[in-house]
Amino acid sequence: MVARGPASKVSRDEAEERFLVEAAQQDPTQFGELYEINFERVYAYIARRVPDRNDAEDLTSDVFHRALASLPRFQWRGAPFAAWLLRIAANAIADRWKHSAQERDFYDLDPQGEVPAEVSLEEAEQRAQIFRLVDGLPADQRRVIVMRFAEDKSIREIAQELRRSEGAVKQLQFRGLENLRKRLRSTGKSDG
């Protein structure tokens, strides 16, 4: 467990983040580093709520456009910059949902037709870590894992699309999941 100093002390990460935000407020071309730091977190947050990958990518892009446009008005209120981005993401999802009421099944709604519950910053971080780990898998394993779990395709559909046997797809899925388990264990040990 990391020992924390008094609440009045500003953490190094917070100071660095504040510096990056202030630099981007002065010069919007500096926004790129904030984008790089927060992209996976925002995408993971949106992808959990929007099952269509293309729409999740569009919404993620929209979030960063909105953030850049609103950056001059951003003020520090004790929360990380990522929390502000996730609030923009939640609003973007809600806006999209409202504008496509006739396509409500497009979003991951519960049986009562309500917008899904909020995901904490910690959960978004965990999902971003998983996206990074999946990106590090060998190409065939990564492709099967993405098709199976992100695109929600069946083994048969994946086999047809990849022109492989169902057994080969199952084996790639198994190996990919085993690799992810090992990587998650090793990152868990290094964090703790």
N, C-alpha and C positions, 0 to 999 in steps of 0.2 A: 504494500500500500504506500502511496506517495504521501509524504508529509506536506501539508499546505501551510503557508505562512498566514499572517493576519489578512482578513478580508480586504483591508485597505490597500494592500499591495497588489499591483497589476501584474498578472502572469506574463511571462515572456511571450507566449503564444498570443495572448490578447493584445499585448503592446505591438507585436509584429502585425497582427491582423488590423489593428487600428491604423498603423502606419500605411498599410496597403490600401485601406479604404480611403484614407485622407489623400493619398497620392492619386488614386483613381478619381476622387472628387475634383481634384485640381486639374488632372489630365486624363480624360476618359480612355486614352490609349493604354493606360496602366491597368485597366480593368481585367486584362487577360490573365494575370496571375491569380486574381480572386476567382475567375472562372475555372481555371485549372484546379485550384485547391478544392472547390466546392461542386464541380460538375457531377462526380460519381454520387455524392450524397443526395443532390437534388434529383438526379435521374432515378436513383433507387427509391426515393420517396414517391415519385410520380409513377414509376413502373409498378409499384405495389397496388396502386389505385386504378390504373388505366391498363387493362389487359392487352390492348393493341400496341405493339411495339412502335409502329410509325406514329401513332398519336402520342405515345409517351415521349418520343423524340421531339415531336413538334411542340408539345407543351414545355419540355425542358428548354428548348430554344426560346420559347415565348417568355419563360420565367427570367432568363438572363437578359433578354431585350428589355423587359419591364424593369428589372433591377438596374440596368445601366441608365435607363431613362429617368428613374427615380433616385438614383444615387446622390444627386446634389441635395436632396431632402432627407437623406438618411441621417439619423442621429443615434448616438450610443445611448442605450438605456439599460445597460448591464447584461444584456443577452448577446451571445455570439452572432456574428454576421450571418452564419448559416441559418440561425433561427429566423432571421428576417427573410432570407431566401425561401425557406420552407413555408413561411406565411404567404409569400407571393405565390408559391407553387400551389398551396391549398386554395387560394383565391382563383388562380388560373383554372384549376380543376373544377371548382364550383361554377365558374363562368361558363366553361365548356359544357358542363352538365346541364346548366340552365338553358343554354342555347340549343341543346339537342335533346330536349325532353322526350321527343317521339322515339329516340333511340336509347332509352334508359338502360337497356341490357348491355349497351356498349361499355358501361362502367361496371365495376364490381360492386353491385348493389346487393343489400341483403333482401330477404323476401318482402319486407315492408316497404322497400323502395327508398331507403335512406342512404345517404352518402356514407361510405365506410368511416370507421373511427380513425382519429388521428394516430399517427405513429410518432413515437418519441424520437428525439435527436439520436439517442443511443441505438434505437432500432434501425434508423436510417443509416447510421455509421456501420452497423453490422451488415446490412444489406450491401452497402458500398464495398465493404471488405470482401464479401462473397463475389460481387461482380469482378473485383480485381483478381481474385483467386481463379475464377472461371476463365478470365482473359489469359491467365498464365498456363492453362492446360494445353496439351498438344492439340493441334488444329482439329483432328477428327473427333477427339473426345469433347472438345469445346463445342463443336458444331452440334453434336448429338445432345449434349446437356442443354444448350440453348433451345434447340428445337423441341426437346421433350418438356422442359420445365418453364421456359419463358414463353414459348409459342404454343405450349400445351398440345403438342402433336402426339399421336399414338405411335407405338413402335412400328406398326405396319406402314403408317404414313411416312415416317422417317426413312424406313427401309426403301420404300418406293422412290422417294425423292433423291436419296443418296445412291440408289441402284446397288444396294447391298442386301444380304439376307437379314431376316429379323434376328437371327442368332448373332450375327456380327454387330448389329445395332445394340442388342442387349449387352454384349461383351464390351463395346465401347462405352455404353452408359455405366456399366459396373466399374470399369477402370477409371472413368472420369470421376465418379462419386468417391471411389477409394482415394484417388489423388486429392480430391477436395477435403476429405476427412483428415488425411495426413497433414495437409497444409494448414487446415484449421487448428489441428492439435499443436502444430509447431508454432503458429502465430499466437496461440493461447498461452503457450509456455513462455514465449519471449515477452508477452505483455504482462504476465503475472509475476 
